Amino acid sequence: QSALTQPASVSGSPGQSITISCTGTSSDVGGYHYVSWYQHFPGKAPRLILYDVSDRPSGVSDRFSGSKSGNTASLTISGLQTEDEADYYCCSYTTSNTFYVFGTGTKVTVL
Amino acid sequence: QVQLVQSGAEVRKPGASVKVSCKASGYTFSGYYLYWVRQAPGQGLEWMGWLNPHNGGTNYAHKFQARVTMTRDTSISTAYMELNSLTSDDTAVYFCTRIGSIAAYDAWGQGTLVTVSS
């Protein structure tokens, strides 16, 4: 099972919006509504920020939003803040016996 | 609330084994699959495998299949991940996590740093 493809890095200035893509196949991203996103500060536990493509768990800022088109899901961070500087991973349900597959990860830098 | 609490940091020599524990609380342990994920320095999240606490069923990533064992003790709501034949490439933070009632990893352990060094 290959990892989902994300850009290695994305950057933006405070207040701007950035979008991170997550590309898979019809066996994962394109075939199911079960895409989730995680914010990860190295050495800490990842934090779930979106599930079912665009739903936010309680307590997650509405500056985080998600969408999906075909085999590509996207995470948008609006009103970028310095505290958003972290690694972000997408994850999708897959027909593989692993059940779920991660993306390659994207480092977000706030300029 | 749902919590996963892992055992502490470990240091091992090459060729040794390590066993990391993950104690669950706040939910029915046998009701949700537990996954093990690791992150090596400078690398992304790497899926290692899953454990079905209900029946002990497992599925391991091909890369680890020959040297990983995932088990559980339902009497104490604890899962274990044992990795054998360690090399320096196994130096990483190891996480346990669960897929909850939503199709996402909704709870994570705090991570266990395993350092392999001679």
Interface residues (C-beta under 8 A of the other chain):
Chain A: A3 Y32 Y34 S36 Y38 H40 P42 G43 K44 A45 P46 R47 L48 Y51 D52 D55 P57 D87 Y89 C91 Y93 N97 T98 F99 Y100 V101 F102 G103 T104 G105
Chain B: Y33 Y35 V37 Q39 G44 L45 E46 W47 W50 N59 A61 V93 F95 T97 I99 I102 A103 A104 Y105 D106 W108 G109 Q110 G111
